[in-house]
Amino acid sequence: MRTSQKAAAYACAALIASGGLATGANAAQTGTSSEPTARNASTVCERYTGPYARCGSASKGRTQAAYVERGDKIDIVDRFRNGRSTKVVLHVKGSGKATFSSKGKARRIVDRNYTEGKKVRIMVCTSFSKKAKCSGWSGWGRT
């Protein structure tokens, strides 16, 4: 991994951990493209150009997931107050799809091991329910 990629991975992980990732109009100004993909009266889901996605509302909180290249980690944040675990689907091209859960924790980091250089994308849902709101697939990143 190049130095610039490592720096970007660290910056992304720090933003996710702090909850400070730009969204909506601010995202366009910072160069991070977000696109609302599912809406109802209270919950908005977004996907981004890299392997990061989130769902949230002002009243219920948020849930988000990111694939962190350094160490092949899936960072799941579940602060969505619905009494259910967050669902995350990770797609690694050539390796298939894997589903992960927050397991009721506010933050869970899943450690995986994938072959370097494969394309990866992620999707987050507010729960495993059929009525859950999902982000749709994020943009592609690399393992």
MIDO-560954 format. One record per atom (N, C-alpha, C): residue in three letters; x, y, z. Coordinates in Angstrom, 1 decimal. Example, Ala and Ser with C-alpha at 12.3 -4.5 7.8 and 13.67 -1.06 7.14 Angstrom:
% residues 2
- r, X, Y, Z
- ALA, 13.2, -5.7, 7.8
- ALA, 12.3, -4.5, 7.8
- ALA, 13.2, -3.3, 7.8
- SER, 12.8, -2.2, 7.1
- SER, 13.7, -1.1, 7.1
- SER, 12.9, 0.0, 7.9
***
This chain:
% residues 143
- r, X, Y, Z
- MET, 0.8, -1.2, 0.0
- MET, 0.0, 0.0, 0.0
- MET, 0.9, 1.2, 0.0
- ARG, 0.6, 2.2, -0.9
- ARG, 1.3, 3.4, -0.9
- ARG, 1.1, 4.3, 0.3
- THR, 2.0, 5.2, 0.6
- THR, 1.9, 6.1, 1.7
- THR, 0.7, 6.9, 1.6
- SER, 0.3, 7.4, 0.5
- SER, -0.9, 8.2, 0.3
- SER, -2.2, 7.4, 0.7
- GLN, -2.2, 6.1, 0.3
- GLN, -3.3, 5.2, 0.6
- GLN, -3.4, 5.0, 2.1
- LYS, -2.2, 4.8, 2.8
- LYS, -2.2, 4.6, 4.2
- LYS, -2.7, 5.8, 4.9
- ALA, -2.3, 7.0, 4.5
- ALA, -2.8, 8.2, 5.1
- ALA, -4.3, 8.4, 4.9
- ALA, -4.8, 8.0, 3.8
- ALA, -6.2, 8.1, 3.5
- ALA, -7.0, 7.1, 4.4
- ALA, -6.5, 5.9, 4.5
- ALA, -7.1, 4.9, 5.4
- ALA, -7.2, 5.3, 6.8
- TYR, -6.0, 5.9, 7.3
- TYR, -6.0, 6.4, 8.7
- TYR, -7.0, 7.5, 8.9
- ALA, -7.1, 8.5, 7.9
- ALA, -8.0, 9.6, 8.0
- ALA, -9.4, 9.1, 8.0
- CYS, -9.7, 8.2, 7.1
- CYS, -11.1, 7.7, 7.0
- CYS, -11.5, 7.0, 8.4
- ALA, -10.6, 6.2, 8.9
- ALA, -10.9, 5.5, 10.2
- ALA, -11.1, 6.5, 11.3
- ALA, -10.3, 7.6, 11.3
- ALA, -10.4, 8.6, 12.4
- ALA, -11.7, 9.3, 12.2
- LEU, -12.1, 9.7, 11.0
- LEU, -13.4, 10.3, 10.8
- LEU, -14.6, 9.5, 11.2
- ILE, -14.5, 8.2, 10.9
- ILE, -15.6, 7.3, 11.2
- ILE, -15.7, 7.2, 12.7
- ALA, -14.6, 7.0, 13.4
- ALA, -14.5, 6.9, 14.8
- ALA, -15.1, 8.1, 15.5
- SER, -14.8, 9.3, 15.0
- SER, -15.3, 10.5, 15.6
- SER, -16.7, 10.9, 15.2
- GLY, -17.2, 10.2, 14.2
- GLY, -18.6, 10.6, 13.7
- GLY, -18.5, 11.9, 12.9
- GLY, -17.4, 12.3, 12.4
- GLY, -17.2, 13.6, 11.8
- GLY, -17.2, 13.6, 10.3
- LEU, -17.7, 12.5, 9.7
- LEU, -17.7, 12.5, 8.2
- LEU, -18.7, 13.4, 7.6
- ALA, -18.3, 14.2, 6.6
- ALA, -19.2, 15.1, 6.0
- ALA, -20.3, 14.4, 5.3
- THR, -21.5, 15.0, 5.3
- THR, -22.7, 14.4, 4.6
- THR, -23.4, 15.5, 3.8
- GLY, -24.3, 15.1, 2.9
- GLY, -25.2, 16.0, 2.2
- GLY, -24.4, 17.1, 1.5
- ALA, -24.9, 18.3, 1.6
- ALA, -24.3, 19.4, 0.9
- ALA, -22.8, 19.6, 1.3
- ASN, -22.5, 19.4, 2.5
- ASN, -21.1, 19.6, 3.0
- ASN, -20.2, 18.5, 2.3
- ALA, -20.7, 17.3, 2.1
- ALA, -19.9, 16.3, 1.4
- ALA, -19.5, 16.7, 0.1
- ALA, -20.4, 17.3, -0.7
- ALA, -20.1, 17.7, -2.0
- ALA, -19.0, 18.8, -2.0
- GLN, -19.0, 19.6, -1.0
- GLN, -18.0, 20.7, -0.9
- GLN, -16.6, 20.1, -0.5
- THR, -16.6, 19.0, 0.2
- THR, -15.3, 18.4, 0.6
- THR, -14.8, 17.3, -0.4
- GLY, -15.6, 17.0, -1.4
- GLY, -15.2, 16.1, -2.4
- GLY, -15.7, 14.7, -2.1
- THR, -16.4, 14.4, -1.0
- THR, -17.0, 13.1, -0.7
- THR, -18.4, 13.1, -1.3
- SER, -18.6, 12.2, -2.3
- SER, -19.9, 12.2, -2.9
- SER, -20.9, 11.3, -2.1
- SER, -22.0, 11.9, -1.7
- SER, -23.0, 11.1, -1.1
- SER, -24.3, 11.2, -1.9
- GLU, -25.1, 10.1, -1.9
- GLU, -26.3, 10.1, -2.7
- GLU, -27.4, 9.5, -1.8
- PRO, -28.4, 10.2, -1.4
- PRO, -29.5, 9.6, -0.7
- PRO, -30.1, 8.5, -1.5
- THR, -30.3, 7.3, -0.9
- THR, -30.9, 6.2, -1.7
- THR, -32.2, 5.7, -1.1
- ALA, -32.5, 6.0, 0.1
- ALA, -33.8, 5.5, 0.7
- ALA, -34.3, 6.5, 1.7
- ARG, -35.5, 6.9, 1.6
- ARG, -36.1, 7.9, 2.5
- ARG, -37.4, 7.5, 3.0
- ASN, -37.7, 7.8, 4.3
- ASN, -39.1, 7.8, 4.7
- ASN, -39.2, 9.1, 5.6
- ALA, -40.2, 9.2, 6.4
- ALA, -40.4, 10.4, 7.2
- ALA, -39.2, 10.8, 8.1
- SER, -38.4, 9.7, 8.5
- SER, -37.4, 10.0, 9.5
- SER, -36.0, 9.5, 9.2
- THR, -35.9, 8.5, 8.4
- THR, -34.6, 7.8, 8.2
- THR, -34.1, 8.1, 6.8
- VAL, -32.8, 8.5, 6.7
- VAL, -32.1, 8.7, 5.4
- VAL, -30.9, 7.8, 5.3
- CYS, -30.8, 7.1, 4.2
- CYS, -29.6, 6.3, 4.0
- CYS, -28.8, 6.9, 2.9
- GLU, -27.4, 6.8, 3.0
- GLU, -26.5, 7.3, 2.1
- GLU, -25.4, 6.3, 1.8
- ARG, -24.9, 6.4, 0.6
- ARG, -23.7, 5.6, 0.2
- ARG, -22.7, 6.6, -0.4
- TYR, -21.4, 6.2, -0.3
- TYR, -20.4, 7.1, -0.7
- TYR, -19.5, 6.5, -1.8
- THR, -18.6, 7.3, -2.3
- THR, -17.7, 6.8, -3.4
- THR, -16.8, 5.7, -3.0
- GLY, -16.4, 5.7, -1.8
- GLY, -15.5, 4.6, -1.2
- GLY, -16.3, 3.6, -0.5
- PRO, -15.7, 2.6, 0.1
- PRO, -16.5, 1.6, 0.9
- PRO, -17.0, 2.1, 2.2
- TYR, -18.0, 3.0, 2.2
- TYR, -18.5, 3.5, 3.4
- TYR, -20.0, 3.8, 3.2
- ALA, -20.9, 3.5, 4.1
- ALA, -22.3, 3.8, 4.0
- ALA, -22.9, 4.1, 5.4
- ARG, -24.0, 4.8, 5.4
- ARG, -24.7, 5.1, 6.7
- ARG, -26.2, 5.3, 6.5
- CYS, -26.9, 5.1, 7.6
- CYS, -28.3, 5.4, 7.7
- CYS, -28.5, 6.1, 9.0
- GLY, -29.5, 7.1, 9.0
- GLY, -29.7, 7.8, 10.3
- GLY, -30.8, 8.8, 10.2
- SER, -31.2, 9.3, 11.4
- SER, -32.2, 10.3, 11.5
- SER, -31.9, 11.1, 12.7
- ALA, -32.5, 12.3, 12.8
- ALA, -32.3, 13.2, 14.0
- ALA, -32.9, 12.5, 15.2
- SER, -34.0, 11.8, 15.1
- SER, -34.6, 11.3, 16.3
- SER, -34.1, 9.9, 16.7
- LYS, -33.6, 9.1, 15.8
- LYS, -33.2, 7.7, 16.1
- LYS, -31.7, 7.5, 16.2
- GLY, -30.9, 8.5, 15.8
- GLY, -29.5, 8.2, 15.7
- GLY, -29.0, 7.8, 14.4
- ARG, -27.9, 7.0, 14.4
- ARG, -27.3, 6.6, 13.1
- ARG, -26.7, 5.2, 13.2
- THR, -26.5, 4.6, 12.1
- THR, -25.8, 3.4, 11.9
- THR, -24.9, 3.6, 10.7
- GLN, -23.7, 3.0, 10.8
- GLN, -22.8, 3.2, 9.7
- GLN, -21.8, 2.0, 9.6
- ALA, -21.2, 1.9, 8.4
- ALA, -20.2, 0.8, 8.3
- ALA, -19.2, 1.2, 7.3
- ALA, -18.0, 0.8, 7.5
- ALA, -16.9, 1.1, 6.6
- ALA, -15.9, -0.1, 6.5
- TYR, -15.3, -0.2, 5.3
- TYR, -14.3, -1.2, 5.1
- TYR, -13.0, -0.4, 5.2
- VAL, -12.1, -0.8, 6.2
- VAL, -10.8, -0.1, 6.4
- VAL, -9.7, -1.0, 5.8
- GLU, -9.1, -0.6, 4.7
- GLU, -8.1, -1.3, 4.0
- GLU, -7.0, -1.8, 4.9
- ARG, -6.4, -1.0, 5.7
- ARG, -5.3, -1.4, 6.6
- ARG, -5.8, -2.4, 7.6
- GLY, -5.4, -3.6, 7.4
- GLY, -5.8, -4.7, 8.3
- GLY, -7.1, -5.4, 7.9
- ASP, -7.7, -5.1, 6.8
- ASP, -8.9, -5.7, 6.3
- ASP, -10.0, -5.7, 7.4
- LYS, -10.4, -4.6, 7.9
- LYS, -11.3, -4.5, 9.0
- LYS, -12.7, -3.9, 8.5
- ILE, -13.7, -4.4, 9.1
- ILE, -15.1, -3.8, 8.9
- ILE, -15.4, -3.1, 10.2
- ASP, -15.6, -1.8, 10.1
- ASP, -15.9, -1.0, 11.3
- ASP, -17.4, -0.7, 11.2
- ILE, -18.2, -1.2, 12.2
- ILE, -19.6, -1.1, 12.3
- ILE, -20.0, -0.2, 13.5
- VAL, -20.7, 0.8, 13.3
- VAL, -21.2, 1.7, 14.4
- VAL, -22.7, 1.6, 14.4
- ASP, -23.3, 1.2, 15.5
- ASP, -24.7, 1.1, 15.7
- ASP, -25.2, 2.0, 16.8
- ARG, -25.6, 3.2, 16.4
- ARG, -26.2, 4.1, 17.4
- ARG, -27.6, 4.4, 17.0
- PHE, -28.2, 3.5, 16.2
- PHE, -29.6, 3.7, 15.7
- PHE, -30.5, 3.0, 16.8
- ARG, -31.3, 3.8, 17.4
- ARG, -32.1, 3.4, 18.6
- ARG, -33.4, 2.7, 18.1
- ASN, -33.3, 1.4, 17.7
- ASN, -34.4, 0.6, 17.2
- ASN, -34.5, -0.7, 17.9
- GLY, -33.6, -0.9, 18.9
- GLY, -33.6, -2.2, 19.6
- GLY, -33.1, -3.4, 18.8
- ARG, -32.5, -3.2, 17.7
- ARG, -32.1, -4.3, 16.8
- ARG, -30.6, -4.0, 16.4
- SER, -30.0, -5.1, 16.0
- SER, -28.6, -5.0, 15.5
- SER, -28.5, -4.5, 14.1
- THR, -27.5, -3.8, 13.8
- THR, -27.2, -3.3, 12.5
- THR, -26.8, -4.5, 11.6
- LYS, -27.2, -4.5, 10.3
- LYS, -26.8, -5.5, 9.3
- LYS, -25.8, -4.8, 8.4
- VAL, -24.7, -5.5, 8.1
- VAL, -23.7, -5.0, 7.2
- VAL, -23.4, -6.1, 6.2
- VAL, -23.4, -5.8, 4.9
- VAL, -23.1, -6.8, 3.8
- VAL, -21.8, -6.2, 3.1
- LEU, -20.8, -7.1, 3.1
- LEU, -19.5, -6.7, 2.5
- LEU, -19.4, -7.6, 1.2
- HIS, -19.1, -7.0, 0.1
- HIS, -18.9, -7.7, -1.2
- HIS, -17.4, -7.5, -1.6
- VAL, -16.7, -8.6, -1.6
- VAL, -15.3, -8.6, -2.1
- VAL, -15.3, -9.4, -3.5
- LYS, -15.0, -8.6, -4.5
- LYS, -15.1, -9.2, -5.9
- LYS, -14.2, -10.4, -6.0
- GLY, -14.7, -11.6, -6.4
- GLY, -13.9, -12.8, -6.5
- GLY, -14.0, -13.6, -5.2
- SER, -14.5, -13.1, -4.1
- SER, -14.6, -13.8, -2.8
- SER, -16.1, -13.9, -2.4
- GLY, -16.9, -13.1, -3.0
- GLY, -18.4, -13.2, -2.7
- GLY, -18.8, -12.2, -1.6
- LYS, -20.0, -12.4, -1.1
- LYS, -20.6, -11.5, -0.1
- LYS, -20.6, -12.2, 1.3
- ALA, -20.4, -11.3, 2.3
- ALA, -20.4, -11.8, 3.7
- ALA, -21.3, -10.8, 4.5
- THR, -22.1, -11.4, 5.4
- THR, -23.0, -10.5, 6.2
- THR, -22.5, -10.5, 7.6
- PHE, -22.5, -9.3, 8.2
- PHE, -22.0, -9.1, 9.6
- PHE, -23.1, -8.4, 10.4
- SER, -23.0, -8.5, 11.7
- SER, -24.0, -7.9, 12.6
- SER, -23.2, -7.0, 13.6
- SER, -23.9, -6.0, 14.1
- SER, -23.2, -5.2, 15.2
- SER, -23.3, -6.0, 16.5
- LYS, -24.1, -7.1, 16.6
- LYS, -24.3, -7.9, 17.8
- LYS, -24.7, -7.1, 19.0
- GLY, -25.5, -6.1, 18.8
- GLY, -26.0, -5.3, 19.9
- GLY, -25.0, -4.3, 20.5
- LYS, -23.8, -4.2, 19.9
- LYS, -22.8, -3.3, 20.4
- LYS, -22.9, -2.0, 19.7
- ALA, -22.5, -0.9, 20.4
- ALA, -22.5, 0.4, 19.8
- ALA, -21.4, 0.5, 18.7
- ARG, -20.3, -0.2, 18.9
- ARG, -19.2, -0.2, 17.9
- ARG, -18.6, -1.6, 17.9
- ARG, -18.5, -2.2, 16.7
- ARG, -17.9, -3.5, 16.6
- ARG, -16.9, -3.4, 15.4
- ILE, -15.7, -3.9, 15.6
- ILE, -14.7, -4.0, 14.5
- ILE, -14.5, -5.5, 14.2
- VAL, -14.7, -5.9, 13.0
- VAL, -14.6, -7.2, 12.5
- VAL, -13.3, -7.3, 11.8
- ASP, -12.4, -8.3, 12.1
- ASP, -11.1, -8.4, 11.5
- ASP, -11.2, -9.6, 10.5
- ARG, -10.9, -9.3, 9.2
- ARG, -11.0, -10.3, 8.2
- ARG, -9.6, -10.3, 7.5
- ASN, -9.5, -11.3, 6.5
- ASN, -8.2, -11.4, 5.8
- ASN, -8.6, -11.7, 4.3
- TYR, -8.4, -10.7, 3.5
- TYR, -8.7, -10.9, 2.0
- TYR, -7.4, -10.7, 1.2
- THR, -7.4, -11.3, 0.0
- THR, -6.2, -11.1, -0.9
- THR, -6.1, -9.7, -1.3
- GLU, -4.9, -9.2, -1.3
- GLU, -4.7, -7.7, -1.7
- GLU, -5.1, -7.4, -3.1
- GLY, -5.6, -6.2, -3.3
- GLY, -5.9, -5.7, -4.6
- GLY, -7.3, -6.0, -5.1
- LYS, -8.1, -6.7, -4.4
- LYS, -9.5, -7.0, -4.8
- LYS, -10.4, -5.8, -4.6
- LYS, -11.4, -5.7, -5.5
- LYS, -12.4, -4.7, -5.3
- LYS, -13.3, -5.0, -4.1
- VAL, -13.7, -4.0, -3.4
- VAL, -14.6, -4.2, -2.2
- VAL, -15.6, -3.1, -2.1
- ARG, -16.9, -3.4, -1.7
- ARG, -17.9, -2.4, -1.5
- ARG, -18.7, -2.9, -0.3
- ILE, -19.5, -2.0, 0.3
- ILE, -20.2, -2.3, 1.5
- ILE, -21.7, -1.7, 1.5
- MET, -22.6, -2.3, 2.2
- MET, -23.9, -1.8, 2.4
- MET, -24.3, -2.0, 3.8
- VAL, -25.0, -1.0, 4.4
- VAL, -25.5, -1.0, 5.8
- VAL, -27.0, -1.0, 5.8
- CYS, -27.6, -1.7, 6.8
- CYS, -29.0, -1.7, 7.0
- CYS, -29.3, -1.4, 8.4
- THR, -30.5, -0.8, 8.7
- THR, -30.8, -0.4, 10.1
- THR, -31.1, -1.7, 11.0
- SER, -31.4, -2.8, 10.3
- SER, -31.6, -4.1, 11.1
- SER, -31.6, -5.2, 10.0
- PHE, -31.9, -6.4, 10.5
- PHE, -32.1, -7.6, 9.6
- PHE, -33.6, -7.8, 9.2
- SER, -34.4, -6.9, 9.7
- SER, -35.9, -6.9, 9.4
- SER, -36.1, -6.7, 7.9
- LYS, -37.2, -7.2, 7.4
- LYS, -37.6, -7.0, 6.0
- LYS, -38.0, -5.5, 5.8
- LYS, -38.4, -4.8, 6.9
- LYS, -38.7, -3.4, 6.8
- LYS, -37.6, -2.5, 7.1
- ALA, -36.4, -3.0, 7.2
- ALA, -35.2, -2.2, 7.5
- ALA, -34.9, -1.3, 6.3
- LYS, -34.3, -0.1, 6.6
- LYS, -33.8, 0.8, 5.5
- LYS, -32.3, 0.4, 5.3
- CYS, -32.0, 0.3, 4.0
- CYS, -30.6, 0.0, 3.6
- CYS, -30.0, 1.1, 2.7
- SER, -28.7, 1.2, 2.7
- SER, -28.0, 2.3, 2.0
- SER, -27.9, 2.0, 0.5
- GLY, -28.0, 0.8, 0.1
- GLY, -27.5, 0.4, -1.3
- GLY, -26.0, 0.3, -1.3
- TRP, -25.5, -0.2, -2.3
- TRP, -24.0, -0.5, -2.4
- TRP, -23.2, 0.8, -2.4
- SER, -22.1, 0.9, -1.7
- SER, -21.2, 2.0, -1.7
- SER, -20.4, 1.9, -3.0
- GLY, -19.6, 2.9, -3.3
- GLY, -18.6, 2.8, -4.4
- GLY, -17.6, 1.7, -4.0
- TRP, -16.8, 1.4, -5.0
- TRP, -15.7, 0.3, -4.9
- TRP, -14.5, 0.9, -4.2
- GLY, -13.9, 0.1, -3.3
- GLY, -12.6, 0.4, -2.8
- GLY, -11.7, -0.8, -3.1
- ARG, -10.6, -0.9, -2.4
- ARG, -9.6, -2.0, -2.7
- ARG, -9.2, -2.6, -1.4
- THR, -9.0, -4.0, -1.4
- THR, -8.5, -4.7, -0.2
- THR, -7.0, -4.5, -0.1
***
